[in-house]
Amino acid sequence: MPAARDPRLAHACRLVTDDLSTPCSLTWLAHATGTSQRTLARLFRAEFGTTYPQWRTAARVFQAMIELAQGVNVTETARRCGWATPSAFIDTFTRALGQTPGAYRATALPR
């Protein structure tokens, strides 16, 4: 994941990635970082070329890849990365990477 250059955006990103299991709205992030929602939304677009929800999904999938490669099971990975259900996680992960989390985990684990 690319690192944010703007300190407000970097702080917002840290707040999200420090606890992916808890959803953070853009409104909450803006308040927590002392900036407006509009400014924060612009920063996500300017620095990452994406919206906040798209960035958060990418951050969750990235963390899920790490967890799966470490041997964490699909259900626990889904919970840790903030998906409401394992099926929602499987759907998002499969759309993002073209394979299921289980298939990814099987190929990522050392033999």
Backbone as ProteinMPNN parsed JSONL, in Angstrom:
{"seq_chain_A": "MPAARDPRLAHACRLVTDDLSTPCSLTWLAHATGTSQRTLARLFRAEFGTTYPQWRTAARVFQAMIELAQGVNVTETARRCGWATPSAFIDTFTRALGQTPGAYRATALPR", "coords_chain_A": {"N_chain_A": [[0.846, -1.176, 0.0], [0.575, 2.207, -0.855], [2.173, 4.953, 0.807], [0.829, 7.76, 2.507], [1.478, 11.191, 1.852], [0.596, 13.647, 2.86], [0.195, 14.834, 6.139], [-2.288, 14.785, 7.503], [-3.781, 12.96, 6.03], [-2.132, 10.729, 6.275], [-2.391, 10.25, 9.008], [-5.134, 9.633, 9.127], [-5.153, 7.283, 7.594], [-3.577, 5.616, 9.203], [-5.254, 5.414, 11.447], [-7.308, 3.884, 10.398], [-5.999, 1.518, 9.474], [-4.855, 0.561, 11.793], [-6.876, -0.725, 13.153], [-8.616, -2.622, 11.489], [-10.872, -4.141, 11.854], [-12.86, -2.581, 12.866], [-15.197, -0.526, 11.457], [-14.644, 2.683, 10.041], [-16.086, 5.729, 9.434], [-15.93, 8.273, 6.871], [-16.674, 10.695, 7.913], [-16.164, 10.352, 10.678], [-13.378, 9.939, 10.561], [-12.539, 12.409, 9.516], [-13.229, 14.14, 11.609], [-11.59, 13.046, 13.633], [-9.076, 13.615, 12.645], [-9.021, 16.291, 12.5], [-9.873, 17.726, 10.259], [-11.838, 18.65, 7.358], [-14.536, 16.706, 5.934], [-14.698, 16.955, 3.189], [-12.145, 17.897, 2.472], [-10.576, 15.723, 3.3], [-11.619, 13.708, 1.659], [-10.82, 14.728, -0.814], [-8.052, 14.544, -0.491], [-7.659, 11.741, -0.402], [-8.379, 11.146, -3.033], [-6.516, 12.699, -4.477], [-3.959, 11.765, -3.626], [-4.065, 8.955, -3.736], [-5.628, 8.344, -5.882], [-8.192, 7.383, -5.681], [-11.358, 6.718, -4.039], [-12.24, 7.114, -0.536], [-13.748, 4.805, 0.465], [-12.982, 2.884, -1.484], [-10.206, 2.831, -1.123], [-10.095, 1.88, 1.525], [-11.173, -0.683, 1.225], [-9.173, -1.816, -0.391], [-7.034, -1.713, 1.432], [-7.985, -3.479, 3.366], [-8.129, -5.885, 1.901], [-5.414, -6.187, 1.268], [-4.306, -6.539, 3.854], [-5.646, -8.878, 4.502], [-4.468, -10.659, 2.694], [-1.917, -10.862, 3.809], [-2.537, -11.999, 6.324], [-3.717, -14.451, 5.543], [-1.532, -15.642, 4.261], [0.015, -16.108, 6.447], [-1.226, -18.194, 7.554], [-3.663, -17.913, 8.848], [-7.074, -18.77, 9.221], [-9.831, -18.547, 6.841], [-12.313, -17.579, 7.859], [-11.574, -16.332, 10.299], [-9.773, -14.437, 9.301], [-11.52, -12.874, 7.779], [-13.07, -11.751, 9.844], [-11.092, -10.344, 11.349], [-10.31, -8.452, 9.484], [-12.506, -6.914, 9.097], [-14.881, -7.63, 7.725], [-18.388, -8.221, 7.563], [-19.431, -10.741, 7.165], [-18.135, -14.01, 6.403], [-18.767, -14.773, 3.76], [-19.164, -12.336, 2.427], [-16.579, -11.351, 2.548], [-15.216, -13.343, 1.05], [-16.368, -12.921, -1.47], [-15.563, -10.238, -2.091], [-12.737, -10.462, -1.953], [-12.267, -12.376, -3.947], [-13.197, -11.017, -6.234], [-11.304, -8.963, -6.258], [-8.787, -10.263, -6.492], [-9.062, -12.429, -8.163], [-9.12, -15.032, -7.308], [-10.22, -17.326, -4.781], [-10.12, -16.686, -1.204], [-9.377, -19.012, 0.175], [-8.066, -20.528, -1.813], [-5.952, -18.779, -2.343], [-4.67, -18.794, 0.157], [-3.859, -21.462, 0.292], [-1.9, -21.561, -1.703], [-0.137, -19.668, -0.793], [0.914, -20.437, 1.623], [3.846, -21.731, 3.144], [5.452, -24.728, 2.098]], "CA_chain_A": [[0.0, 0.0, 0.0], [1.368, 3.433, -0.874], [2.108, 5.782, 2.012], [0.327, 9.119, 2.299], [2.444, 12.269, 2.105], [-0.052, 14.657, 3.701], [0.114, 14.314, 7.508], [-3.685, 14.514, 7.885], [-4.158, 11.722, 5.364], [-1.343, 9.661, 6.9], [-3.027, 9.982, 10.297], [-6.397, 8.948, 8.831], [-4.816, 5.924, 7.145], [-3.136, 4.866, 10.389], [-6.426, 5.116, 12.268], [-8.042, 2.793, 9.755], [-5.227, 0.275, 9.407], [-4.559, 0.066, 13.144], [-7.972, -1.601, 13.575], [-9.478, -2.846, 10.33], [-12.105, -4.818, 12.246], [-13.846, -1.56, 13.215], [-15.398, 0.41, 10.347], [-14.533, 4.115, 10.327], [-16.672, 6.535, 8.366], [-15.151, 9.448, 6.487], [-17.044, 11.731, 8.883], [-15.413, 10.094, 11.906], [-11.966, 10.186, 10.267], [-12.339, 13.853, 9.381], [-13.252, 14.695, 12.969], [-10.419, 12.55, 14.367], [-7.85, 14.206, 12.096], [-9.141, 17.751, 12.545], [-10.033, 18.277, 8.915], [-13.204, 18.481, 6.865], [-14.773, 15.521, 5.111], [-14.402, 17.307, 1.802], [-10.688, 17.931, 2.325], [-10.073, 14.368, 3.417], [-12.012, 13.011, 0.429], [-9.931, 15.233, -1.867], [-6.717, 13.992, -0.264], [-7.663, 10.349, -0.866], [-8.411, 11.156, -4.499], [-5.273, 13.283, -5.0], [-2.764, 10.965, -3.328], [-4.213, 7.535, -4.063], [-6.418, 8.194, -7.098], [-9.352, 6.562, -5.346], [-12.195, 7.222, -2.945], [-11.947, 6.502, 0.756], [-14.216, 3.412, 0.551], [-12.153, 2.03, -2.341], [-8.915, 2.679, -0.457], [-10.279, 1.022, 2.7], [-11.314, -2.053, 0.739], [-7.835, -2.265, -0.809], [-6.251, -1.924, 2.655], [-8.496, -4.698, 3.997], [-7.703, -7.028, 1.08], [-3.968, -6.305, 1.457], [-4.077, -7.15, 5.169], [-6.141, -10.248, 4.417], [-3.43, -11.434, 2.013], [-0.867, -11.115, 4.806], [-3.055, -12.938, 7.325], [-3.878, -15.763, 4.916], [-0.186, -16.181, 4.019], [0.538, -16.531, 7.743], [-1.946, -19.393, 7.959], [-4.937, -17.636, 9.517], [-8.158, -19.317, 8.4], [-10.632, -17.571, 6.095], [-13.312, -16.97, 8.731], [-10.887, -15.424, 11.229], [-9.254, -13.33, 8.495], [-12.67, -12.017, 7.47], [-13.408, -11.017, 11.067], [-10.006, -9.417, 11.683], [-10.205, -7.397, 8.468], [-13.687, -6.07, 9.143], [-16.055, -8.017, 6.939], [-19.512, -8.641, 8.395], [-19.612, -12.182, 7.007], [-17.106, -14.631, 5.56], [-19.167, -14.779, 2.353], [-18.885, -11.003, 1.873], [-15.133, -11.319, 2.387], [-14.846, -14.206, -0.078], [-16.798, -12.243, -2.695], [-14.684, -9.081, -2.338], [-11.382, -10.957, -2.193], [-12.26, -13.045, -5.251], [-13.282, -9.968, -7.268], [-10.059, -8.184, -6.272], [-7.592, -11.036, -6.837], [-9.332, -13.472, -9.143], [-9.126, -16.354, -6.681], [-10.822, -17.297, -3.456], [-9.136, -16.615, -0.114], [-8.88, -20.356, 0.464], [-7.085, -20.883, -2.843], [-4.784, -17.928, -2.105], [-4.02, -19.293, 1.362], [-3.219, -22.749, -0.038], [-0.681, -21.328, -2.492], [0.779, -18.745, -0.101], [1.54, -21.084, 2.78], [5.071, -22.487, 2.824], [5.271, -26.183, 2.09]], "C_chain_A": [[0.896, 1.246, 0.0], [1.157, 4.24, 0.413], [1.629, 7.186, 1.646], [1.426, 10.13, 2.619], [1.86, 13.322, 3.041], [-0.231, 14.096, 5.115], [-1.31, 14.006, 7.963], [-4.148, 13.189, 7.28], [-3.405, 10.54, 5.967], [-1.957, 9.267, 8.243], [-4.329, 9.212, 10.09], [-6.134, 7.503, 8.425], [-4.377, 5.053, 8.313], [-4.315, 4.479, 11.271], [-7.211, 3.937, 11.705], [-7.261, 1.491, 9.852], [-4.857, -0.28, 10.78], [-5.65, -0.865, 13.665], [-8.956, -1.77, 12.427], [-10.795, -3.516, 10.701], [-13.216, -3.833, 12.613], [-14.005, -0.576, 12.058], [-15.315, 1.866, 10.824], [-15.125, 4.873, 9.156], [-15.742, 7.696, 8.04], [-15.441, 10.598, 7.447], [-16.237, 11.574, 10.167], [-13.931, 10.399, 11.697], [-11.661, 11.673, 10.176], [-12.3, 14.508, 10.761], [-11.979, 14.308, 13.738], [-9.113, 13.18, 13.895], [-7.908, 15.734, 12.053], [-9.224, 18.4, 11.173], [-11.481, 18.085, 8.475], [-13.314, 17.202, 6.045], [-14.364, 15.789, 3.665], [-12.89, 17.31, 1.542], [-10.111, 16.522, 2.365], [-10.417, 13.551, 2.166], [-11.117, 13.44, -0.735], [-8.523, 14.661, -1.718], [-6.635, 12.527, -0.696], [-7.597, 10.3, -2.385], [-7.072, 11.642, -5.065], [-4.069, 12.363, -4.795], [-2.86, 9.509, -3.778], [-5.006, 7.288, -5.342], [-7.671, 7.36, -6.899], [-10.177, 7.228, -4.255], [-11.78, 6.553, -1.638], [-12.483, 5.069, 0.845], [-13.392, 2.453, -0.321], [-10.788, 1.788, -1.702], [-9.043, 1.72, 0.73], [-10.433, -0.439, 2.28], [-9.96, -2.616, 0.32], [-6.958, -2.556, 0.41], [-6.687, -3.221, 3.347], [-8.054, -5.943, 3.227], [-6.204, -7.26, 1.257], [-3.649, -6.984, 2.787], [-4.545, -8.601, 5.174], [-5.12, -11.152, 3.727], [-2.322, -11.807, 2.988], [-1.331, -12.17, 5.805], [-3.17, -14.348, 6.752], [-2.521, -16.426, 4.683], [0.478, -16.648, 5.321], [-0.212, -17.738, 8.306], [-3.246, -19.166, 8.7], [-6.063, -18.149, 8.624], [-9.037, -18.208, 7.824], [-11.626, -16.853, 7.0], [-12.676, -15.961, 9.687], [-10.314, -14.22, 10.488], [-10.37, -12.355, 8.158], [-13.028, -11.151, 8.673], [-12.362, -9.949, 11.385], [-9.942, -8.225, 10.728], [-11.509, -6.635, 8.262], [-14.856, -6.431, 8.253], [-17.135, -8.539, 7.866], [-19.721, -10.147, 8.335], [-18.463, -12.749, 6.185], [-17.488, -14.612, 4.075], [-18.942, -13.422, 1.689], [-17.383, -10.843, 1.635], [-14.703, -12.127, 1.17], [-15.196, -13.533, -1.399], [-15.857, -11.089, -3.051], [-13.271, -9.531, -2.7], [-11.279, -11.578, -3.583], [-12.348, -12.028, -6.387], [-11.976, -9.195, -7.382], [-8.877, -8.982, -6.831], [-7.821, -12.171, -7.831], [-9.222, -14.888, -8.611], [-9.712, -16.229, -5.285], [-9.745, -17.155, -2.383], [-8.553, -17.985, 0.229], [-7.826, -20.812, -0.528], [-5.803, -20.067, -2.66], [-3.978, -18.461, -0.925], [-3.255, -20.577, 1.067], [-1.923, -22.552, -0.823], [0.328, -20.457, -1.765], [1.495, -19.394, 1.085], [2.793, -21.836, 2.351], [4.815, -23.984, 2.936], [6.396, -26.856, 2.833]], "O_chain_A": [[1.858, 1.326, 0.764], [0.085, 4.201, 1.017], [1.989, 7.723, 0.598], [2.207, 9.935, 3.55], [2.559, 13.832, 3.917], [-0.754, 12.993, 5.274], [-1.522, 13.065, 8.729], [-4.824, 12.398, 7.938], [-3.979, 9.466, 6.148], [-2.032, 8.083, 8.571], [-4.597, 8.244, 10.801], [-6.833, 6.596, 8.878], [-4.76, 3.887, 8.401], [-4.377, 3.361, 11.782], [-7.715, 3.099, 12.453], [-7.808, 0.47, 10.27], [-4.576, -1.471, 10.909], [-5.385, -1.705, 14.525], [-10.006, -1.129, 12.401], [-11.747, -3.46, 9.923], [-14.386, -4.211, 12.665], [-13.059, 0.131, 11.711], [-15.85, 2.221, 11.874], [-14.711, 4.68, 8.013], [-14.874, 8.054, 8.836], [-14.549, 11.388, 7.758], [-15.69, 12.548, 10.683], [-13.297, 11.034, 12.54], [-10.647, 12.141, 10.694], [-11.432, 15.336, 11.038], [-11.371, 15.144, 14.407], [-8.152, 13.269, 14.66], [-6.958, 16.387, 11.622], [-8.703, 19.494, 10.959], [-12.257, 17.421, 9.163], [-12.321, 16.685, 5.532], [-13.756, 14.941, 3.012], [-12.421, 16.794, 0.528], [-9.255, 16.174, 1.552], [-9.584, 12.788, 1.676], [-10.706, 12.61, -1.546], [-7.877, 14.333, -2.713], [-5.64, 12.118, -1.296], [-6.848, 9.506, -2.956], [-6.555, 11.064, -6.021], [-3.25, 12.205, -5.7], [-1.858, 8.903, -4.155], [-5.057, 6.162, -5.835], [-8.153, 6.712, -7.828], [-9.734, 8.191, -3.628], [-11.061, 5.554, -1.639], [-11.741, 4.181, 1.265], [-13.14, 1.319, 0.086], [-10.272, 0.67, -1.735], [-8.196, 0.847, 0.916], [-9.876, -1.33, 2.92], [-9.635, -3.76, 0.637], [-6.22, -3.54, 0.419], [-5.85, -3.969, 3.854], [-7.653, -6.938, 3.83], [-5.768, -8.404, 1.384], [-2.822, -7.894, 2.842], [-3.906, -9.458, 5.785], [-4.933, -12.296, 4.141], [-1.845, -12.942, 2.989], [-0.606, -13.121, 6.096], [-2.771, -15.321, 7.393], [-2.375, -17.631, 4.885], [1.388, -17.477, 5.3], [0.112, -18.241, 9.382], [-3.877, -20.126, 9.141], [-6.013, -17.983, 7.406], [-8.982, -17.065, 8.277], [-11.764, -15.633, 6.911], [-13.193, -14.857, 9.858], [-10.365, -13.1, 10.997], [-10.183, -11.141, 8.243], [-13.261, -9.951, 8.531], [-12.701, -8.797, 11.654], [-9.564, -7.122, 11.124], [-11.61, -5.806, 7.358], [-15.745, -5.605, 8.047], [-16.839, -9.223, 8.846], [-20.133, -10.764, 9.317], [-17.881, -12.043, 5.361], [-16.616, -14.451, 3.221], [-18.571, -13.361, 0.517], [-16.969, -10.264, 0.631], [-13.915, -11.651, 0.352], [-14.408, -13.571, -2.344], [-15.409, -10.983, -4.193], [-12.683, -9.025, -3.656], [-10.315, -11.333, -4.309], [-11.651, -12.161, -7.393], [-11.578, -8.81, -8.482], [-8.056, -8.434, -7.566], [-6.866, -12.8, -8.287], [-9.232, -15.845, -9.386], [-9.698, -15.154, -4.686], [-8.581, -17.471, -2.63], [-7.367, -18.097, 0.539], [-6.818, -21.408, -0.148], [-4.701, -20.596, -2.803], [-2.754, -18.566, -0.997], [-2.132, -20.758, 1.538], [-0.959, -23.292, -0.628], [1.519, -20.495, -2.076], [2.563, -18.94, 1.495], [2.801, -22.5, 1.315], [4.043, -24.432, 3.784], [6.421, -28.082, 2.936]]}, "name": "protein", "num_of_chains": 1, "seq": "MPAARDPRLAHACRLVTDDLSTPCSLTWLAHATGTSQRTLARLFRAEFGTTYPQWRTAARVFQAMIELAQGVNVTETARRCGWATPSAFIDTFTRALGQTPGAYRATALPR"}
